Amino acid sequence: MTATSLEVDRTPSATHAVSDAPGRSAGVVRRWLRDGHTPWERPALLSLLVVTAVGYLWNLGAIGWGNEFYAASVQAGTRSWKALLFGSLDAGNAITVDKPPASIWVMALSGRIFGFNAWSMLVPQALMGVAAVALLYFAVRRTNGPSAGLLAGIVLAVTPVAALMFRYNNPDALLVLLLVVACYCVVRALDSEATTRTATTWVALAGVALGFAFLTKLMQALIVLPAIALVLLVALPGGFWTRLRTSLVGIASLVVSAGWYVALVSLWPAGSRPYIGGSTSNSLMELALGYNGAGRVFGGDGNPTRGSGQNGSGFGPGPGGPGFGPGSGGGPGAGLGSGGGPGSGGGPGGHMMFGGDPGIGRLFTDSIGGEITWVLPAALIALIAGFWCTRRAPRTDPSRSALLLWGGIMLISGLVFSFMKGIMHPYYTVAMAPAMAATLAIGAVELWSRREKLPARLTLAAMLIATGVWSFFLLGRTDGWLPWLRWVLLVASILVGLALLSTSTSTTSRRAMSARSATAVAIAAVVVGLVGPAAFTVATIGNSHQGGMRASGPERHDDNENEGEGGGWHREPQKPPSAQMVALLRATDGRWAAATVGSHASAPLQLGSGMPIMAVGGFSGRDESPTFAAFQGYVRDGQIGYFIEEPDHHDDQGKGARNEGNGGPGGWGRRQSESVKQIKAWVEKNHTPTMIDGAKVYDLRHG
């Protein structure tokens, strides 16, 4: 690689100018393998993809079932086609997960082909990560050349939250891949040599990708829509009305590709399909617009809202009211983790699990900063500098269009994640990782191509030093883990930043030497800038991530682990059922071997026994499913073998409470539905329990 090869190359061979329609683009990879215009490009990309694949696939078996909530749904999909179609939690089809099932489809189909196990479930997720890195490379390469594409791919691959979620079974892996697919299609449509018909086809394909992203994680998929709409209306070739019509085609394809499934669920008789988990009216649209839509942004609709840390409420209103965090509900230490003392929601646990208080600085807090923000300051500088560099470019300039697309997605996503008042898990930020990586790469290469000017070199140096300083603070939050690394990075970033100031090519007589030295400085800058997140990513890969809430980085084994301080905080999964419990469940022959409250109790039983377990009340026990009358009918018809009441897990310090309560210890600090309370009371009144694994087991087959 030479310094001149790092320039922005917009020749047809560099960008694969697209006059061909999507139907004739199947050979793009073959053409690239055959016609790569730089000798380093092919081995560099292949090396990146191989290293990414090895890293994301490394020791996947240690992840186990990952998030047991989704693992149980995947297992159900391997046993029942109806469960696969709807994303049911169990093969008996009592209730679905609280998301659409697109990601479940991928993992469950893999399980049907290769047999259901942790590897068949997680390997597709890891391969999605490799595909996202590759596709991001090709998207950025088309507008800014191979150096920018390679840098974007590297940044995405080493972003800690990406390594976390591409090795996990949450829907976010498929979401990110589909968002990158959509953006790649938009980049193809923006090509100045594309005909109107070709551009329209690519925009339609982008809409299809966004539609299936909606079927993966509902409204989160549409956060990218404003940026995509803006870049299409501003930078698409042709007149304004042509650009508007093309954009409307994309909207229509999005609606159709997502709407078919919404219509199917709406038209399917409710009595013959599972209840839509997370909804209050058994409606997928209500789930999309409420709990997983406006509720996530503004709070409410089943989403916890930030409390004041008083009156024993970690999140949400008043004593005994719905909360979701330490000390919620007014009882001592109800909820998850420690709220800074009994009944107090103001401690670190309440803030860590949901990323801290809403505000402009949320992304830089302890719980989110190490996930996504290692190069975010540099990316913001790169965005501003990139727009300045292209301020006089034509309307359809590829580089400025790319900055509008990727930079717009980065800014909008960052603002939404910063200010949303509902549930905000730190790992949600993985959705902005590709945009951040692309923005950084595009801005950096634009500046590098202008490095004969002092302002460009100063900006590059500022980007690197800002990254080094911020990495210094992020690494300082992990006490005892590689304490020397932060100092090395701080000093190295300053030294290499100063070296960047000497990479000018303005003097012709010095050009050959400058090219050689500039190559070394550029490589050193990339290495120094990415060592911090890469180290966190390696630590993430080395950890066994199990349970519902995970964070990247090194594990923390100290007194504050349950409080969510530092990297690697998690909620441990339930222990697998004993041989006695498994034998009991496998001896049943009904529709459900057992029923229990909430998925945190049902999923381990189902995964351990291979038998369908009804999660009464859905994920947390707050859903009105099944109704009390329906449950009685199931028992009367012999469709449920046992009711299992898990023990409360809490102590006087308010730590580790897990089971659902009503303002007291347990669950996730969320109030149980009336149906759940009626079912529990009826079972306790009419059946006698036996104790297995510390749980009360009621035989519903006998009164």
SVG drawing of the C-alpha trace seen along z (x, -y; Angstrom):
<svg xmlns="http://www.w3.org/2000/svg" viewBox="-63 -26 77 66">
<polyline fill="none" stroke="black" stroke-width="0.4" points="0.0,0.0 1.3,-3.4 0.3,-6.8 -1.1,-7.7 -3.3,-4.7 -5.1,-6.2 -6.4,-9.1 -10.1,-9.2 -10.3,-7.4 -13.5,-8.0 -12.6,-6.4 -15.0,-3.7 -12.6,-1.0 -12.4,-2.2 -16.1,-2.6 -17.5,0.0 -19.8,-2.6 -23.2,-1.1 -24.9,-1.3 -26.0,2.3 -29.3,3.2 -29.4,5.2 -30.3,8.3 -26.9,8.1 -24.9,7.4 -24.5,10.9 -21.0,11.0 -19.8,8.0 -17.7,10.1 -16.2,12.1 -15.4,8.8 -13.8,7.4 -11.7,10.5 -10.6,10.4 -10.3,6.7 -9.2,5.2 -7.2,2.1 -4.8,2.0 -2.5,4.9 -3.2,4.7 -7.0,4.4 -8.0,8.0 -5.6,9.5 -6.5,6.7 -10.2,7.3 -9.9,11.1 -7.7,10.8 -10.2,8.5 -13.1,10.9 -11.1,14.0 -10.0,12.3 -13.6,11.1 -15.0,14.5 -12.5,16.2 -13.1,13.6 -16.9,13.8 -17.0,17.6 -14.4,18.2 -15.6,20.3 -19.3,19.6 -20.2,22.7 -19.3,20.8 -22.2,18.5 -24.6,21.3 -28.2,20.4 -27.3,16.7 -30.5,14.9 -32.8,17.7 -35.9,15.7 -35.0,15.8 -33.4,19.3 -36.7,20.7 -38.5,19.2 -35.9,20.6 -36.3,24.0 -40.1,23.7 -39.6,22.8 -37.7,26.0 -40.6,28.0 -43.7,26.3 -44.1,24.4 -46.8,22.2 -44.4,21.3 -41.8,20.5 -44.2,18.3 -45.3,16.3 -42.2,16.4 -43.8,18.2 -42.1,18.7 -43.2,22.3 -44.3,25.0 -47.7,25.0 -48.1,21.5 -49.3,19.7 -47.6,16.4 -44.9,14.8 -41.8,13.0 -42.2,9.2 -40.6,8.7 -41.6,9.7 -40.0,13.1 -37.6,12.4 -34.5,13.1 -36.2,16.2 -36.9,17.4 -33.2,17.4 -32.0,19.1 -34.9,21.7 -34.4,22.6 -30.7,23.2 -31.8,25.4 -34.1,27.4 -31.3,28.0 -28.4,28.7 -30.3,29.7 -31.1,27.3 -28.1,26.4 -26.1,23.3 -23.9,23.5 -26.7,23.8 -28.4,20.8 -25.4,18.5 -23.3,19.3 -25.9,17.5 -25.6,14.4 -21.8,14.4 -21.9,14.8 -24.3,11.8 -21.5,9.8 -19.0,10.9 -21.5,10.1 -22.2,6.6 -18.5,5.9 -18.1,7.0 -21.1,5.1 -20.1,1.9 -16.7,2.2 -18.3,2.4 -20.8,-0.5 -18.1,-2.9 -15.7,-1.7 -18.1,-2.8 -18.1,-6.4 -14.7,-6.9 -12.4,-4.2 -10.9,-1.0 -9.0,-2.7 -12.1,-4.2 -14.0,-1.0 -11.3,1.0 -11.1,-1.4 -14.9,-1.4 -14.9,2.4 -12.2,2.5 -13.9,0.0 -17.1,1.9 -15.4,5.2 -13.6,4.0 -16.5,2.0 -17.1,3.8 -20.9,3.8 -20.8,5.3 -18.6,8.2 -21.1,8.6 -24.3,8.7 -22.9,10.7 -22.1,13.4 -25.5,13.4 -29.0,14.4 -30.8,11.1 -32.5,9.6 -29.9,6.9 -27.5,8.9 -30.1,9.3 -31.2,5.7 -27.7,4.3 -27.2,6.5 -30.5,5.4 -29.7,1.7 -26.4,2.0 -28.1,3.8 -30.5,0.9 -27.7,-1.7 -25.8,0.3 -28.8,0.2 -29.2,-3.5 -25.5,-4.0 -26.1,-2.0 -29.1,-4.2 -27.1,-7.4 -24.6,-6.5 -24.5,-9.3 -24.3,-6.8 -27.4,-4.8 -30.5,-5.2 -33.7,-6.3 -35.1,-2.7 -31.9,-1.3 -32.0,-3.8 -35.7,-3.1 -35.0,0.6 -32.2,0.1 -34.4,-2.2 -37.1,0.4 -34.7,3.0 -33.6,0.7 -37.3,0.5 -37.5,4.3 -34.5,4.5 -36.0,1.9 -39.3,3.7 -37.7,6.9 -35.7,4.9 -39.1,3.7 -40.1,7.4 -36.9,7.8 -37.1,5.0 -40.1,2.8 -39.7,-0.9 -35.9,-0.8 -35.5,0.1 -37.0,-3.2 -34.6,-5.4 -32.5,-5.4 -35.4,-6.5 -35.0,-10.3 -31.4,-10.2 -32.2,-7.9 -35.1,-10.1 -32.9,-13.2 -30.1,-11.8 -32.5,-10.5 -34.3,-13.8 -31.0,-15.8 -28.5,-13.7 -30.4,-11.2 -29.7,-11.9 -32.6,-13.6 -35.1,-16.4 -36.9,-16.9 -40.1,-15.2 -38.1,-12.2 -36.3,-12.0 -39.6,-12.3 -41.3,-9.5 -38.3,-7.3 -38.3,-7.9 -42.1,-7.1 -41.3,-3.8 -39.0,-3.0 -41.6,-3.8 -44.1,-1.6 -41.8,1.3 -41.1,0.9 -44.8,0.9 -45.4,4.0 -42.4,5.9 -43.4,5.3 -47.1,5.0 -47.8,8.5 -46.8,10.0 -48.7,7.4 -51.8,8.2 -51.3,11.9 -51.2,11.6 -54.2,9.2 -56.3,11.4 -55.4,14.7 -58.1,15.7 -56.8,14.7 -58.0,17.9 -55.8,20.1 -52.5,18.1 -50.4,17.2 -51.0,14.0 -48.7,11.1 -46.3,10.8 -45.8,7.2 -49.1,5.9 -52.1,5.0 -54.7,5.9 -53.1,8.9 -52.1,6.7 -48.8,6.5 -49.5,2.9 -50.2,1.9 -47.0,3.5 -45.1,1.7 -46.6,-1.7 -46.9,-1.4 -44.6,0.7 -41.9,1.0 -42.6,-2.3 -43.6,-5.6 -43.2,-4.0 -39.5,-3.5 -39.0,-7.1 -41.4,-8.9 -41.9,-6.2 -45.1,-4.6 -47.0,-1.8 -45.4,0.7 -42.0,-1.0 -40.5,-2.0 -39.8,-5.7 -37.0,-7.2 -38.1,-7.9 -36.6,-10.4 -34.8,-7.9 -37.2,-8.6 -40.1,-6.8 -38.5,-3.5 -38.9,-3.8 -36.0,-3.0 -38.0,-3.7 -41.5,-4.8 -44.0,-6.3 -44.5,-6.1 -44.5,-3.2 -46.0,0.0 -46.3,-1.4 -44.7,0.1 -41.0,-0.2 -38.2,1.5 -35.1,1.3 -33.6,1.3 -36.0,0.7 -39.0,0.4 -42.4,0.9 -41.8,-0.3 -40.6,2.9 -37.1,3.2 -34.8,3.9 -37.5,5.0 -36.3,5.3 -32.9,6.1 -29.6,5.2 -28.9,2.9 -30.5,-0.5 -28.0,-2.0 -29.7,-0.6 -33.1,0.8 -35.9,-0.9 -33.7,-3.4 -33.8,-3.7 -31.2,-6.3 -28.2,-4.1 -26.1,-3.0 -28.0,0.2 -31.1,-1.7 -29.0,-3.8 -26.7,-1.2 -29.3,1.2 -30.9,-1.4 -27.9,-3.5 -28.3,-6.3 -30.5,-9.4 -31.8,-10.7 -29.6,-13.6 -26.9,-14.7 -24.2,-12.9 -25.9,-9.6 -23.8,-7.9 -20.7,-8.7 -21.8,-7.3 -20.2,-4.4 -22.7,-1.9 -22.7,-3.0 -19.4,-4.6 -17.4,-1.4 -19.9,0.1 -19.9,-2.3 -18.1,-5.7 -14.4,-4.8 -14.1,-6.6 -17.4,-8.7 -15.6,-12.0 -13.3,-11.4 -16.4,-10.5 -18.1,-13.7 -15.0,-15.7 -14.7,-13.7 -18.4,-14.5 -17.9,-18.3 -14.6,-18.2 -16.0,-16.1 -18.8,-18.5 -16.4,-21.4 -14.2,-19.5 -17.1,-18.9 -18.9,-22.2 -18.4,-23.2 -19.0,-19.8 -22.0,-19.1 -25.3,-18.1 -24.7,-14.4 -21.1,-14.3 -20.6,-10.7 -18.6,-11.7 -21.0,-14.3 -23.9,-12.0 -22.2,-9.3 -21.6,-11.8 -25.3,-12.8 -26.3,-9.1 -24.0,-7.7 -23.5,-10.9 -27.2,-11.5 -27.9,-8.0 -25.1,-8.4 -26.5,-11.7 -30.2,-10.8 -29.5,-7.4 -27.3,-9.0 -29.9,-11.6 -32.7,-9.1 -30.6,-6.8 -29.6,-9.8 -33.0,-11.2 -35.4,-8.2 -37.2,-7.9 -38.3,-4.3 -36.2,-1.1 -32.7,-1.8 -30.3,1.0 -26.7,0.1 -26.5,2.7 -29.1,1.0 -26.3,-1.3 -25.0,1.4 -27.4,0.1 -25.4,-3.1 -22.0,-1.3 -21.9,-0.9 -22.8,-4.6 -20.2,-5.7 -17.6,-3.5 -18.4,-4.8 -18.5,-8.4 -15.1,-8.2 -13.6,-6.5 -15.0,-8.8 -14.0,-11.9 -10.5,-10.6 -9.8,-9.7 -11.2,-13.0 -8.8,-14.8 -5.9,-12.6 -6.4,-13.4 -6.0,-17.1 -3.1,-16.7 -1.0,-19.1 -3.0,-21.8 -2.2,-22.4 -5.9,-22.5 -6.4,-19.0 -3.4,-17.7 -4.4,-19.5 -7.9,-18.0 -6.5,-14.5 -4.2,-15.0 -7.1,-16.3 -9.2,-13.3 -6.4,-10.9 -5.6,-12.8 -9.3,-13.0 -9.6,-9.3 -6.5,-8.7 -7.8,-11.0 -11.3,-9.5 -9.8,-5.9 -7.7,-7.0 -10.9,-7.8 -12.8,-4.7 -10.0,-2.4 -9.8,-4.1 -13.3,-2.9 -12.1,0.7 -10.0,0.8 -7.3,3.4 -7.7,4.4 -4.6,3.6 -3.9,0.4 -0.8,-0.4 -2.7,-0.4 -4.5,-3.7 -1.2,-5.5 0.5,-3.9 -2.5,-4.9 -2.5,-8.5 1.2,-9.0 1.1,-7.2 -1.9,-9.2 -0.1,-12.4 3.2,-11.3 1.5,-9.9 -0.8,-12.9 2.2,-15.2 3.7,-12.9 0.6,-13.4 1.5,-17.1 4.6,-16.2 2.9,-14.2 2.4,-17.1 2.9,-16.3 3.1,-19.9 6.8,-19.9 7.4,-17.9 11.1,-17.1 10.0,-15.4 7.1,-13.5 8.7,-10.0 10.0,-10.1 6.8,-11.6 4.8,-8.9 6.8,-6.1 6.8,-7.8 3.1,-8.9 2.1,-5.2 3.8,-4.3 2.2,-7.2 -1.2,-6.4 -1.0,-2.8 0.3,-3.8 -2.6,-6.3 -5.2,-3.5 -3.5,-1.1 -3.3,-3.6 -6.8,-4.8 -8.3,-1.3 -6.2,0.5 -8.6,-0.5 -11.8,0.8 -10.0,3.8 -8.7,4.7 -12.3,4.4 -13.5,6.6 -10.9,9.3 -12.0,9.2 -15.7,9.5 -14.9,12.5 -13.1,14.2 -16.1,13.9 -19.1,16.2 -22.1,14.0 -25.2,15.5 -28.4,14.1 -30.7,11.3 -28.5,8.2 -25.0,8.1 -22.2,5.6 -19.0,5.8 -15.4,5.6 -13.7,7.4 -15.7,9.2 -16.0,7.4 -15.8,9.6 -16.3,7.2 -18.9,6.0 -20.5,3.8 -21.0,6.4 -24.7,6.7 -24.9,2.9 -23.8,2.7 -20.6,0.8 -18.0,1.2 -17.8,3.6 -19.2,7.1 -22.2,6.5 -25.0,9.1 -27.9,10.8 -27.0,14.4 -29.2,17.0 -31.3,19.3 -29.7,22.7 -30.8,25.5 -33.5,27.8 -32.4,30.9 -32.7,34.4 -35.7,34.9 -37.5,31.9 -36.6,32.9 -38.0,36.4 -41.2,35.0 -41.7,32.7 -40.9,35.3 -43.4,37.7 -46.3,35.4 -48.2,35.7 -50.2,32.5 -49.9,29.4 -47.7,27.8 -45.7,29.9 -46.0,27.1 -46.8,23.4 -44.9,20.8 -44.9,17.1 -42.7,15.2 -40.1,16.3 -37.2,16.0 -38.7,19.1 -40.1,20.8 -37.2,20.6 -34.6,22.6 -37.2,25.3 -38.1,25.5 -34.5,25.5 -33.4,28.0 -36.3,30.5 -37.1,30.0 -40.8,29.7 -43.1,26.8 -43.5,24.6 -46.2,21.9 -44.9,18.5 -47.9,17.1 -47.9,13.4 -45.3,13.4 -41.8,12.0 -42.2,10.5 -45.7,11.7 -47.5,8.4 -49.3,9.6 -52.9,10.6 -52.3,14.0 -53.7,16.4 -56.9,15.1 -58.0,16.8 -60.9,18.5 -58.6,19.8 -56.1,21.2 -58.9,23.0 -60.1,24.4 -56.6,25.7 -56.3,27.4 -59.8,28.9 -58.9,30.3 -55.7,31.8 -53.5,29.5 -51.2,28.4 -49.3,30.9 -47.9,28.8 -47.7,25.3 -44.3,24.4 -43.8,21.5 -40.2,20.4 -38.8,19.2 -38.2,15.5 -34.5,14.6 -33.8,11.6 -32.0,10.5 -32.0,7.7 -29.7,5.6 -32.1,5.6 -29.8,7.6 -30.7,10.3 -34.5,10.1 -35.8,11.9 -39.3,13.2 -42.4,11.2 -44.0,9.4 -46.6,6.8 -44.6,4.0 -42.5,6.4 -39.5,8.4 -39.1,10.1 -39.5,10.1 -38.1,7.1 -39.9,4.7 -43.0,4.7 -46.5,5.4 -48.0,8.7 -51.2,8.7 -54.6,9.4 -54.8,12.7 -51.5,13.9 -52.5,13.0 -55.8,14.8 -54.2,17.9 -51.6,18.1 -54.3,17.7 -56.5,20.3 -53.7,22.9 -52.5,22.3 -56.1,22.7 -57.0,25.9 -53.7,27.8 -51.1,29.0 -47.4,28.4 -44.4,30.5 -40.9,29.1 -38.4,29.7 -35.3,27.6 -36.5,25.2 -39.7,24.5 -43.3,25.3 -44.6,27.8 -48.4,28.2 -49.8,31.2 -52.7,29.8 -53.7,33.2 -55.2,34.0 -57.3,31.7"/>
</svg>
